[in-house]
Amino acid sequence: MRLTAPPRSTSLSSLFILPIPLGLLIIAYLAAVGRRPDIPESAQVDDPHQWGFPKWYGNHPTPFDYRSTSQGEEEEVCDHPKNVLLFIDLSYDSPQIPSALTLHSSLTSSNRFNLTTISSFSPTWNWDLSPKENLQNAGCDQFDWIWKVGDESGHAELGCREGKVIWVEEGMKIPGTANVSLLTQPHHILKPEHKHDALKTTHGEGWELGLLTHVLPSVNSFSSPKIFYPSRHINNRRSIVYFPLRTTATKDYPKLPWGRTWSIYSPSRRSPPLPKAGEDPFSPNSRWRKFWLKDEERLAKAMRDAGICMFEGWQYGELDDRIAKAMLSGCIVATVPPQTHHDAFSSLILPLATPSSVSILPDLPVDNLNQLLHKYTNSQLQRLALKAFISARNRLVPPSRLKGVESAVQIWEDGGRGYDFKKGFRWDCDSGHGGWCG
């Protein structure tokens, strides 16, 4: 015999009463969350993996940004800005154009300079005249500085060396034609072809040595629109993207290991549009400039989405603007520790071992990088990305670089000549560079 009971009837009033305590619990929880103290910024900087990135991490100004004045002070208005003629001596499709545009933007935005720009693809350039005559037509002798980027014109005499004009050059194959020559790496100053006797042989008997020096690379992270900035959310901090040079043929790309961890960035093979007749290519709305902007935006997104960035030439341990772009985008750089400012930057990268043979295109250091990633926790990787970003926002931005160049010009004006190592340098046998190594 089975005993059963009739089902209990649920009163209509209880259905209305039950949500009340649930609502009170939700309200109490939200009130507790609202009263929770903010996470200290120092804790977020020390361990962003646990506490999240600081609010300013991303597309915002940071407390660590480079400033030419003390905190809270405004930059003084320059009563006598330098008149600068920027001579971009590059072809319109040169891979170095983005760096030249960064320089153009930084000079334009600084109140210490009045900028005029000329190039072989400017509307005022006359192809029937020599580069020297084009510079003369631009009134080159009326400027304080002539800043030359690249050497498309070769060793042609460019004139405009009388009076007060000071020449600054960078991106040249052989330095020494300007008053101040900016080299990409400090140890390049010691190359055999850069010795005084070698330069005199190249430039002729009447040549006089100016100042050979080095300044750090820079990337325009303060411009509008901002391009190189990090993402607050990385899907896989251990994903690795290899970035070949724009000029490297696809058949020469290294073979990637199996799996989803590695991928390769494919730079655009399209050429920029030729500037139209009469169009200023350096105006913000020119088709030519927009092409390079979109190209940089595509590169920045790839870096922002990657966990780890490795660049062609990683085996040389050289700090360049590609590394600066990656750091500003929140991507951890895997490379042989840089010789440039070694103590400052070696702790901000994943340090790869120098290959036994420093060839042009060595095999990817898959085992080496896997061993490194096995040692690093996710927390350490997040902290590394943040620390590199902070350092780059302070040292690898145009205002900092401009100050370095101004300092070098001041040294020259004060009578300084020769080889300038004001920041020191490192050139050891492990790097494969030292001329004294056996």
Secondary structure, DSSP 8 states (H G I E B T S, - for coil): -----------HHHHHHTHHHHHHHHHHHHHHHHHS----HHHHHH-HHHH---TTTTTS--TTS--SS-TT------SS-EEEEEEE-S-TT-TTHHHHHHHHHHHHH-TTEEEEEEETTSTT--TTS-HHHHHHHTTGGG-SEEEEE--TTTT------STT-EEEEES-SS--SSSEEEESSGGGGGSGGGSHHHHHHHH-TT----EEEE-------SSSS--S---S--S-TT-EEEE--TTS-GGGS----SSSSEEE------------TT--TTSTT-HHHHHHHHHHHHHHHHHHH-SEEEETTGGG----HHHHHHHHTT-EEEES--STTHHHHGGGSEE----SS--SS----HHHHHHHHHHS-HHHHHHHHHHHHHHHHHHSSHHHHHHHHHHHHHHHHTT--EE--TT-----GGGT--TT--
